[in-house]
Amino acid sequence: MISRLLNLLSTGRVYPFILGRFYFIRKLTSLIKGIISREPRADLRSTTCFPSVSVREAVTDLRKNAFTFGLDLSESDTLEIRKFAETNPCTGKGLKRNFFYDEVKNGRLQDGSLVALGQLQKPQRCAAISRISRDPTLWEIATQYLGYTPKRADTRLFWSFVSDLTDSDRRKLNQTIDFHIDVYSFNFCYAHWYISDVTKDSGAHELIRGSHVNKRLRWLIGSTKLSYDVLADYYKPEEFTVIEGSAGRGFIEDTSCYHRAIPPLTSDRLLLQIRMF
């Protein structure tokens, strides 16, 4: 915890990390930024990858549940992104060299190095990803939900590999298998797309519906992680939501809700993620 705070101090993100977990501070930040922001709004008349999505309904879902569905990719975009991920080098925590997707077997490289995640370098070199990251419907949903036009978007494309790694090894390799909340900034939202078929046995995302606004006060102090048993004692079983879907399924999430990545057991997961803040 201390080392993390020192790192946050060096990057100037310590105040969002401490204060951004409080819902009323996030709403106040949105109000202030919305008043002073002069960023142009998205032009919804321009070409979008998601023509059938209702921005109003998506924002309503986000506010109520912390997530909204409907931003599914076309088959051609999904295949293009998959091909990019299979043919370009990845990085992994603690590795001295880059590696390719087909080098990983059971969470290991040929030299025995452990690999839980493989992150693609510069994913916006993929034309489909570049187009999606600038999509006007995506940006309008984020703008209406946050209350201001985000100034930045971080894009990640990464593999989660099937393996027999222990939970301890997965945590050391930055695989987020424990329930937690994100406190990256005062306000943010994430868009996710499954680029592979995903079930609860192949790396599905799990979240607790409504927990972006409904938390016990004492949870907002200290660690951003909580055990399943603690959460299950407070939230209803039906609020635990496992998101499954075929390749191309997309959803936007306020990751100040409790969420986690279920470790893949049967097939590798490929995920495209865009963080807007």
ChimeraX attribute file (.defattr): number of C-alpha atoms within 10 A of each C-alpha:
attribute: neighborCount
match mode: 1-to-1
recipient: residues
	/A:1	8
	/A:2	7
	/A:3	8
	/A:4	10
	/A:5	15
	/A:6	13
	/A:7	13
	/A:8	16
	/A:9	13
	/A:10	10
	/A:11	9
	/A:12	11
	/A:13	18
	/A:14	19
	/A:15	14
	/A:16	18
	/A:17	19
	/A:18	16
	/A:19	17
	/A:20	24
	/A:21	26
	/A:22	20
	/A:23	18
	/A:24	12
	/A:25	15
	/A:26	18
	/A:27	16
	/A:28	12
	/A:29	18
	/A:30	18
	/A:31	15
	/A:32	12
	/A:33	16
	/A:34	17
	/A:35	11
	/A:36	9
	/A:37	14
	/A:38	10
	/A:39	11
	/A:40	8
	/A:41	13
	/A:42	17
	/A:43	13
	/A:44	15
	/A:45	8
	/A:46	9
	/A:47	12
	/A:48	17
	/A:49	19
	/A:50	17
	/A:51	10
	/A:52	11
	/A:53	17
	/A:54	13
	/A:55	18
	/A:56	12
	/A:57	12
	/A:58	21
	/A:59	22
	/A:60	17
	/A:61	18
	/A:62	23
	/A:63	18
	/A:64	14
	/A:65	20
	/A:66	24
	/A:67	25
	/A:68	20
	/A:69	17
	/A:70	14
	/A:71	22
	/A:72	21
	/A:73	20
	/A:74	14
	/A:75	11
	/A:76	11
	/A:77	19
	/A:78	22
	/A:79	17
	/A:80	16
	/A:81	21
	/A:82	18
	/A:83	12
	/A:84	19
	/A:85	25
	/A:86	15
	/A:87	12
	/A:88	15
	/A:89	17
	/A:90	21
	/A:91	18
	/A:92	20
	/A:93	14
	/A:94	11
	/A:95	12
	/A:96	9
	/A:97	9
	/A:98	14
	/A:99	18
	/A:100	16
	/A:101	19
	/A:102	9
	/A:103	10
	/A:104	20
	/A:105	15
	/A:106	15
	/A:107	20
	/A:108	18
	/A:109	17
	/A:110	9
	/A:111	6
	/A:112	10
	/A:113	13
	/A:114	22
	/A:115	27
	/A:116	26
	/A:117	23
	/A:118	23
	/A:119	22
	/A:120	24
	/A:121	16
	/A:122	13
	/A:123	20
	/A:124	16
	/A:125	10
	/A:126	15
	/A:127	14
	/A:128	19
	/A:129	23
	/A:130	13
	/A:131	15
	/A:132	19
	/A:133	20
	/A:134	14
	/A:135	19
	/A:136	21
	/A:137	25
	/A:138	23
	/A:139	22
	/A:140	21
	/A:141	24
	/A:142	28
	/A:143	21
	/A:144	17
	/A:145	23
	/A:146	25
	/A:147	19
	/A:148	25
	/A:149	24
	/A:150	20
	/A:151	10
	/A:152	11
	/A:153	17
	/A:154	11
	/A:155	18
	/A:156	18
	/A:157	25
	/A:158	21
	/A:159	23
	/A:160	23
	/A:161	27
	/A:162	24
	/A:163	21
	/A:164	15
	/A:165	17
	/A:166	9
	/A:167	14
	/A:168	10
	/A:169	14
	/A:170	20
	/A:171	14
	/A:172	13
	/A:173	16
	/A:174	12
	/A:175	19
	/A:176	17
	/A:177	18
	/A:178	17
	/A:179	20
	/A:180	19
	/A:181	22
	/A:182	18
	/A:183	21
	/A:184	19
	/A:185	18
	/A:186	22
	/A:187	25
	/A:188	23
	/A:189	26
	/A:190	19
	/A:191	23
	/A:192	22
	/A:193	23
	/A:194	26
	/A:195	28
	/A:196	22
	/A:197	18
	/A:198	25
	/A:199	20
	/A:200	18
	/A:201	16
	/A:202	23
	/A:203	30
	/A:204	21
	/A:205	20
	/A:206	19
	/A:207	26
	/A:208	25
	/A:209	22
	/A:210	22
	/A:211	23
	/A:212	25
	/A:213	17
	/A:214	12
	/A:215	18
	/A:216	11
	/A:217	8
	/A:218	7
	/A:219	12
	/A:220	16
	/A:221	12
	/A:222	9
	/A:223	10
	/A:224	16
	/A:225	16
	/A:226	15
	/A:227	10
	/A:228	10
	/A:229	8
	/A:230	9
	/A:231	18
	/A:232	13
	/A:233	9
	/A:234	10
	/A:235	16
	/A:236	11
	/A:237	11
	/A:238	8
	/A:239	14
	/A:240	18
	/A:241	13
	/A:242	17
	/A:243	17
	/A:244	18
	/A:245	18
	/A:246	14
	/A:247	22
	/A:248	24
	/A:249	22
	/A:250	21
	/A:251	19
	/A:252	26
	/A:253	24
	/A:254	27
	/A:255	24
	/A:256	24
	/A:257	24
	/A:258	25
	/A:259	28
	/A:260	22
	/A:261	19
	/A:262	21
	/A:263	26
	/A:264	21
	/A:265	17
	/A:266	15
	/A:267	17
	/A:268	23
	/A:269	25
	/A:270	27
	/A:271	24
	/A:272	21
	/A:273	22
	/A:274	21
	/A:275	22
	/A:276	22
	/A:277	20
